[in-house]
Structures are given as structure tokens and as C-alpha cells.
Amino acid sequence: MADASHTTHLEVQGRLVATDSEGYLRNLEDWTEAFAMAQAEREGLVLTAEHWQIIRYLRAYYEEHGVQAQVRAMIKHFTALWGVERGSNRHLHEIFPRGGPQKQGNRLAGLLRTKGEH
């Protein structure tokens, strides 16, 4: 596993943005939608409207609660919004294949690693 303490940089609109070795921002204030698009491209992910809804939800949840949303909260929210099948844990993990919404989603949303992540 990569050493998360190692700093790398991602070029975002001509500016270098500091991330750890897995792509999590070093400074939360550096997040922009352009960062999310550049990081998604780095990870081989094409962002759709569904991705953006989840990214915006994750950012709003963090802003309101000061912590990342638990998967249970995401499932409840997106099941109410999209229905049982599309709001399911399975579907959320299909959308974010590299660690699901709690890892890849948080990373693209510019949030820190979740507790217990290495």
C-alpha cells in the first residue's frame, strides 16, 4: 500500500495542488470542481450527474456535520432520492469502483480520509 504521508501534486488548471499518495487533498481549501474532474481523470473515472450529486451531498454533509457521511446515511439519502435500487450500497459502489463513495467519493469531494483508513 502506498505511503499516505507522501505528498504528490495534481495539476489543476495550470496550478499544482498538493495531495497525499492516494489523491486525498492535503488542504481542504484547495478543493474545486476542477480538482474533482482532474482527480477523477487520474483515476480513470468519467463523472456523471450521479457522481456530482453524491460529491455535492458529501461536501454538504461534511459542512453541516463536520464529519464525513457514513455509508448508512448515504444509502438512506440516495434511496429516498433515487429509489431502492439506485440508492443501494451496491449501486453506490458501482458508481465509485475504487473504494466506494466513502473512499473514492470523499477523495473526489476533497474530504479527508475516513477514520480507520490507511
NUKE-638721 format. One line per 10 residues: number of its first residue (from 1); their letters; for each residue x negated, y negated, z negated of N, C-alpha, C. Coordinates in Angstrom, 2 decimals, m for minus. Example, Ala and Ser with C-alpha at 12.3 -4.5 7.8 and 13.67 -1.06 7.14 Angstrom:
2
1) AS) m13.19,5.69,m7.80,m12.30,4.50,m7.80,m13.20,3.30,m7.80 | m12.85,2.25,m7.08,m13.67,1.06,m7.14,m12.90,m0.03,m7.87
END
This chain:
118
1) MADASHTTHL) m0.85,1.19,0.00,0.00,0.00,0.00,m0.88,m1.24,0.00 | m0.43,m2.26,0.69,m1.19,m3.50,0.79,m1.29,m4.18,m0.56 | m2.36,m4.91,m0.74,m2.56,m5.68,m1.96,m1.75,m6.96,m1.86 | m0.68,m7.05,m2.62,0.21,m8.19,m2.53,m0.44,m9.48,m3.00 | m1.53,m9.37,m3.76,m2.18,m10.59,m4.24,m2.99,m11.26,m3.14 | m3.21,m10.56,m2.03,m3.97,m11.11,m0.91,m3.11,m12.11,m0.13 | m3.65,m13.29,0.11,m2.90,m14.30,0.85,m3.20,m14.21,2.33 | m2.14,m14.24,3.12,m2.25,m14.31,4.57,m1.49,m15.56,5.00 | m1.49,m15.84,6.27,m0.79,m17.01,6.77,0.04,m16.64,7.99 | 1.16,m17.29,8.10,2.04,m17.12,9.24,2.18,m18.48,9.91
11) EVQGRLVATD) 1.97,m18.52,11.21,2.13,m19.79,11.92,3.60,m20.03,12.18 | 4.08,m21.17,11.70,5.48,m21.55,11.87,5.49,m22.96,12.46 | 5.90,m23.04,13.70,5.98,m24.32,14.41,4.68,m25.11,14.29 | 3.57,m24.42,14.53,2.26,m25.06,14.53,1.65,m25.30,13.16 | 2.30,m24.84,12.12,1.82,m25.03,10.74,1.58,m23.67,10.10 | 0.48,m23.53,9.37,0.22,m22.28,8.68,0.93,m22.26,7.33 | 1.70,m21.20,7.11,2.46,m21.03,5.86,1.87,m19.84,5.12 | 1.53,m20.05,3.85,0.90,m19.00,3.03,1.94,m17.96,2.59 | 1.58,m16.68,2.82,2.40,m15.56,2.36,1.48,m14.56,1.69 | 2.08,m13.61,0.97,1.26,m12.51,0.49,1.11,m11.51,1.64
21) SEGYLRNLED) 0.43,m10.42,1.39,0.13,m9.48,2.46,1.37,m8.81,3.05 | 2.50,m8.87,2.34,3.73,m8.26,2.85,4.69,m9.29,3.47 | 4.30,m10.56,3.47,5.11,m11.58,4.11,5.99,m12.39,3.18 | 5.90,m12.17,1.88,6.66,m12.99,0.93,5.97,m14.34,0.79 | 6.75,m15.41,0.79,6.18,m16.74,0.65,5.42,m16.89,m0.66 | 4.32,m17.61,m0.60,3.59,m17.97,m1.81,4.27,m19.13,m2.52 | 4.87,m20.05,m1.75,5.56,m21.22,m2.30,6.97,m21.25,m1.74 | 7.95,m21.11,m2.63,9.35,m21.06,m2.19,9.75,m22.30,m1.39 | 9.12,m23.43,m1.68,9.46,m24.67,m0.99,9.07,m24.64,0.48 | 8.25,m23.69,0.90,7.83,m23.60,2.30,8.87,m22.95,3.20
31) WTEAFAMAQA) 9.99,m22.48,2.63,10.98,m21.79,3.45,11.69,m22.75,4.39 | 11.85,m22.30,5.62,12.69,m22.96,6.62,13.32,m21.85,7.45 | 14.33,m22.18,8.22,14.89,m21.19,9.13,13.83,m20.75,10.14 | 12.95,m21.66,10.51,11.86,m21.31,11.44,10.93,m20.27,10.81 | 10.70,m20.36,9.49,9.90,m19.34,8.81,10.60,m17.99,8.93 | 11.91,m17.95,8.65,12.66,m16.70,8.73,12.54,m16.09,10.12 | 12.65,m16.91,11.15,12.56,m16.41,12.52,11.16,m15.90,12.83 | 10.13,m16.62,12.39,8.74,m16.20,12.64,8.42,m14.91,11.89 | 8.87,m14.80,10.63,8.62,m13.59,9.84,9.38,m12.41,10.43 | 10.62,m12.64,10.85,11.40,m11.57,11.48,10.70,m11.08,12.73
41) EREGLVLTAE) 10.20,m11.99,13.53,9.48,m11.61,14.75,8.24,m10.79,14.39 | 7.53,m11.21,13.35,6.35,m10.47,12.87,6.74,m9.04,12.50 | 7.95,m8.89,11.96,8.43,m7.58,11.50,9.20,m6.82,12.58 | 9.29,m7.39,13.78,9.97,m6.71,14.88,11.48,m6.71,14.75 | 12.03,m7.71,14.09,13.47,m7.78,13.85,14.05,m8.98,14.59 | 15.10,m8.75,15.35,15.81,m9.84,16.03,16.97,m10.25,15.13 | 16.98,m11.50,14.69,18.01,m11.97,13.77,19.33,m12.23,14.50 | 20.39,m11.65,13.94,21.74,m11.82,14.47,22.54,m12.69,13.51 | 23.78,m12.96,13.87,24.66,m13.72,12.98,24.82,m13.01,11.63 | 24.88,m11.67,11.64,24.98,m10.92,10.38,23.76,m11.16,9.50
51) HWQIIRYLRA) 22.57,m11.11,10.10,21.35,m11.37,9.33,21.41,m12.74,8.67 | 21.81,m13.75,9.46,21.85,m15.11,8.93,22.87,m15.24,7.81 | 24.01,m14.54,7.91,24.98,m14.59,6.82,24.37,m14.03,5.54 | 23.63,m12.95,5.65,23.01,m12.35,4.48,21.89,m13.24,3.95 | 21.06,m13.77,4.83,19.97,m14.66,4.40,20.54,m15.86,3.66 | 21.58,m16.46,4.21,22.17,m17.64,3.55,22.83,m17.26,2.22 | 23.45,m16.09,2.18,24.02,m15.62,0.92,22.93,m15.45,m0.13 | 21.82,m14.80,0.26,20.72,m14.56,m0.68,20.16,m15.87,m1.22 | 19.99,m16.85,m0.35,19.46,m18.15,m0.77,20.45,m18.86,m1.71 | 21.73,m18.84,m1.36,22.74,m19.50,m2.19,22.86,m18.81,m3.55
61) YYEEHGVQAQ) 22.81,m17.48,m3.56,22.90,m16.74,m4.81,21.72,m17.10,m5.71 | 20.53,m17.13,m5.12,19.33,m17.47,m5.90,19.43,m18.90,m6.44 | 19.89,m19.81,m5.61,20.01,m21.21,m6.04,21.00,m21.34,m7.20 | 22.10,m20.59,m7.12,23.13,m20.67,m8.16,22.74,m19.95,m9.44 | 22.09,m18.77,m9.32,21.84,m17.93,m10.50,20.38,m17.91,m10.96 | 19.45,m18.36,m10.11,18.04,m18.37,m10.50,17.37,m17.02,m10.40 | 18.06,m16.03,m9.88,17.51,m14.68,m9.67,18.02,m14.15,m8.33 | 17.35,m13.14,m7.80,17.81,m12.52,m6.57,19.09,m11.72,m6.82 | 19.92,m11.65,m5.80,21.16,m10.88,m5.89,20.84,m9.39,m5.97 | 21.54,m8.70,m6.85,21.41,m7.24,m6.90,22.20,m6.66,m5.73
71) VRAMIKHFTA) 21.80,m5.47,m5.31,22.47,m4.82,m4.18,23.97,m4.69,m4.47 | 24.33,m4.38,m5.68,25.75,m4.24,m6.05,26.53,m5.53,m5.74 | 25.94,m6.69,m6.05,26.60,m7.97,m5.77,26.71,m8.20,m4.26 | 25.68,m7.80,m3.52,25.71,m7.95,m2.06,26.81,m7.09,m1.46 | 26.90,m5.84,m1.90,27.91,m4.93,m1.38,29.31,m5.47,m1.67 | 29.53,m5.94,m2.88,30.85,m6.50,m3.25,31.18,m7.69,m2.36 | 30.23,m8.60,m2.19,30.45,m9.80,m1.39,30.73,m9.45,0.08 | 29.86,m8.62,0.67,30.00,m8.34,2.10,31.12,m7.36,2.42 | 31.50,m6.52,1.47,32.68,m5.66,1.67,33.93,m6.54,1.73 | 33.99,m7.54,0.86,35.14,m8.46,0.88,35.15,m9.27,2.18
81) LWGVERGSNR) 33.97,m9.63,2.67,33.85,m10.47,3.86,34.02,m9.67,5.16 | 33.38,m8.50,5.23,33.31,m7.74,6.49,34.10,m6.43,6.49 | 34.57,m5.98,5.34,35.25,m4.69,5.27,34.32,m3.62,4.69 | 34.92,m2.49,4.35,34.21,m1.42,3.64,33.01,m0.88,4.42 | 33.18,m0.62,5.70,32.10,0.00,6.48,30.92,m0.96,6.68 | 31.20,m2.16,7.15,30.11,m3.11,7.44,29.52,m3.69,6.16 | 30.26,m3.72,5.08,29.75,m4.24,3.81,29.04,m3.20,2.97 | 28.95,m1.98,3.49,28.38,m0.87,2.72,26.86,m0.98,2.56 | 26.35,m0.32,1.56,24.91,m0.25,1.32,24.20,0.30,2.56 | 24.78,1.31,3.16,24.17,1.93,4.36,24.03,0.90,5.48
91) HLHEIFPRGG) 25.10,0.16,5.74,25.05,m0.83,6.82,24.07,m1.95,6.51 | 24.04,m2.42,5.28,23.10,m3.48,4.90,21.65,m3.01,5.10 | 21.40,m1.73,4.83,20.05,m1.18,5.05,19.76,m0.97,6.54 | 20.78,m0.72,7.33,20.58,m0.63,8.78,20.20,m1.99,9.36 | 20.83,m3.03,8.84,20.55,m4.39,9.31,19.12,m4.79,8.96 | 18.69,m4.43,7.76,17.33,m4.73,7.29,16.59,m3.41,7.07 | 16.04,m2.83,8.14,15.46,m1.49,8.04,14.16,m1.39,7.23 | 13.51,m2.49,6.95,12.26,m2.46,6.19,12.51,m2.82,4.73 | 13.16,m1.90,4.01,13.39,m2.10,2.59,14.75,m2.64,2.24 | 15.62,m2.74,3.21,16.98,m3.18,2.93,17.07,m4.67,2.64
101) PQKQGNRLAG) 18.25,m5.11,2.26,18.46,m6.54,2.04,17.70,m7.07,0.82 | 17.41,m6.19,m0.13,16.75,m6.67,m1.33,15.26,m6.89,m1.11 | 14.66,m6.21,m0.18,13.25,m6.46,0.13,13.15,m7.31,1.39 | 13.51,m6.75,2.54,13.35,m7.49,3.78,14.24,m8.73,3.80 | 15.45,m8.61,3.31,16.35,m9.77,3.28,15.79,m10.89,2.42 | 15.33,m10.55,1.22,14.74,m11.56,0.34,13.48,m12.17,0.95 | 12.69,m11.34,1.59,11.46,m11.84,2.23,11.80,m12.87,3.30 | 12.77,m12.55,4.15,13.16,m13.48,5.21,13.88,m14.71,4.66 | 14.53,m14.55,3.52,15.21,m15.68,2.87,14.23,m16.56,2.10 | 12.96,m16.17,2.09,11.95,m16.97,1.43,11.93,m16.83,m0.07
111) LLRTKGEH) 12.49,m15.72,m0.57,12.53,m15.50,m2.01,11.36,m14.60,m2.44 | 11.12,m14.57,m3.73,10.02,m13.78,m4.26,10.38,m12.30,m4.25 | 9.38,m11.46,m4.45,9.64,m10.02,m4.57,10.60,m9.77,m5.71 | 11.39,m8.74,m5.56,12.31,m8.39,m6.64,11.54,m7.72,m7.77 | 12.09,m7.79,m8.95,11.47,m7.20,m10.13,11.21,m5.71,m9.87 | 10.03,m5.26,m10.25,9.68,m3.86,m10.09,9.07,m3.53,m8.75 | 9.04,m4.50,m7.83,8.43,m4.26,m6.53,6.93,m4.35,m6.66 | 6.22,m3.52,m5.91,4.75,m3.53,m5.99,4.18,m4.27,m4.81
END
